[in-house]
Amino acid sequence: MATASAASFISAMKSGNGPAFASPDIRVYSASWTEADGAKLVMIRTAEGRFIAAVGSGELYDSLQGETVEGGKLCPLTHANRLVLNRFLPHTKPQAFGTQIATIGLGDRLGIASPGHIRTVRGRSVRPILAQQSIRELNLTGRTYEDVLDAACYAAFQEGYKDGFGADGDHLKKAEDIEYALRLGFTMLTLDCSEQIDNTVGNLSPADVEARYAALPADVRSRYESRYLGTAPQVEGAAIAFTREALMKDVLIYGAAIDFMESIYRRYIENLDREVDFEISIDETMTPTSPEAHYLVANELHVRGVRIFSMAPRFCGEFQKGIDYIGDIAQFERELASHAAIADHFGYKLSIHSGSDKFSVFPLIGKYTQGRFHLKTAGTNWLEAVRVVAEKNPALYRKMHQFTLDRFEEATAYYHVTTDLAQIAPIGEVSDAQLPDYMNENNARQLLHITYGLLLQAKDAGGRKLFADEFFATLVEQEDHYAEGLGKHIGKHLDLLGK
Ligand SMILES: O=C(O)[C@@H](O)[C@H](O)[C@H](O)C(=O)CO
């Protein structure tokens, strides 16, 4: 039931030329003001939540579903209404970007981060992939890809963002998940090949490698040997040289994954009637991707006519969740130079997964990719929401913190981290004012980072959400503070990347 203020607002809309009406209990997102197809639309927030206030006539107005108020409509942010906006307002639909502009994946596990992400990237030479979630994240948060896309599209409308945003079906391994994301209009697909990469090869003896390789069909072996053992690959800026031993290992490690990439491309991408940015992910595996292995995968895809938008190698060292790079930065730089040169040689972008918080290597990534990269973040945006709770609702934070300590081991099944719980200050010894400092300490960051699903889904014996309802209420109440926090944090990422 619309409030009296909402009714007054809609009345004022009918006579005014913009969201002039002010009311203490209505928030007006003025940037959303839109006049199209005979209708005037603007997003508002009342005590009942966010709505699109609509007046006027025409197919757009008639198609929006909502409560009739003072001759206008108060339309909830439903999936159906989002599809109506998509039909009439192109800037509310996701798009593909191709390989020439830097993009940043801004995974939003809560469905409320995109307005802050838009305010962060607006005016920068980078485009946001606002709708980015992996199937793992959907399973852990209980959300759907419809939810993820709805949240991103409504954020573009709310912020009046017209520079374009993307939608990435992230870490997809199964045909049905690829079909699901494509059916919904996702504009980027990240194919996760980790299950086709054979990590056991690295532990084989030379004799066993030889035997496994010799067991491959003769035409396969001769094809690889003629392509990679004859003359050294000529890639400007990349130091690549195959030995027979390295080639045999890489063929055994990546051969099935390359065939998998090609099969998915043939089945789902090659004949699509629209542009989709196809990303290859070989990062979530124990085997670091050498420059030679990267070249092998890239060249095989090239020879087979598989066109990709980006590739995510498993860099040397560790790209763990929510914390800075761990490893030998000099070695990382040497190999990054080759990885970036290989990507440039084949005309796609280097993708940096678990890209959150890798501040020590961002300048190198910006330098060697010449500003054409795809950086993927997600958990760090969740941690900025947790930071808001620590700052504004300490009692809730304390309950969440203790819950994550009790359930941490369970969460390590989903993410590789080297968190040392003993290093985390006991919550009972930390004052309310100091609680946000947990978000600046690596072990606490990873504790809260990977337990997001357990926290958001936790219920008491009566089936009531233990934390989620109060968590979201706090974030809604502090929406601008959250957006500012994202602006600072993701802004630091982009500044160091030169964007
Ligand atoms: O948590 C996930 O499953 C995703 O956010 C995944 O980690 C993503 O591909 C990524 O690298 C975010 O930094």
The ligand as an SDF file (V2000), in Angstrom:
LIG
                    3D

 13 12  0  0  0  0  0  0  0  0999 V2000
   33.9190  -16.4050   -5.3670 O   0  0  0  0  0  0  0  0  0  0  0  0
   33.7680  -16.7560   -6.5400 C   0  0  0  0  0  0  0  0  0  0  0  0
   33.4000  -17.8800   -6.9230 O   0  0  0  0  0  0  0  0  0  0  0  0
   34.0780  -15.7520   -7.6520 C   0  0  0  0  0  0  0  0  0  0  0  0
   34.0290  -14.4190   -7.1170 O   0  0  0  0  0  0  0  0  0  0  0  0
   35.4830  -16.0050   -8.2520 C   0  0  0  0  0  0  0  0  0  0  0  0
   36.4100  -16.0250   -7.2190 O   0  0  0  0  0  0  0  0  0  0  0  0
   35.7880  -14.9200   -9.2830 C   0  0  0  0  0  0  0  0  0  0  0  0
   36.0830  -15.5630  -10.5180 O   0  0  0  0  0  0  0  0  0  0  0  0
   36.9590  -14.0860   -8.9130 C   0  0  0  0  0  0  0  0  0  0  0  0
   38.0830  -14.3650   -9.2680 O   0  0  0  0  0  0  0  0  0  0  0  0
   36.6770  -12.8950   -8.0650 C   0  0  0  0  0  0  0  0  0  0  0  0
   37.8530  -12.2880   -7.6460 O   0  0  0  0  0  0  0  0  0  0  0  0
  1  2  2  0
  2  3  1  0
  2  4  1  0
  4  5  1  0
  4  6  1  0
  6  7  1  0
  6  8  1  0
  8  9  1  0
  8 10  1  0
 10 11  2  0
 10 12  1  0
 12 13  1  0
M  END
$$$$
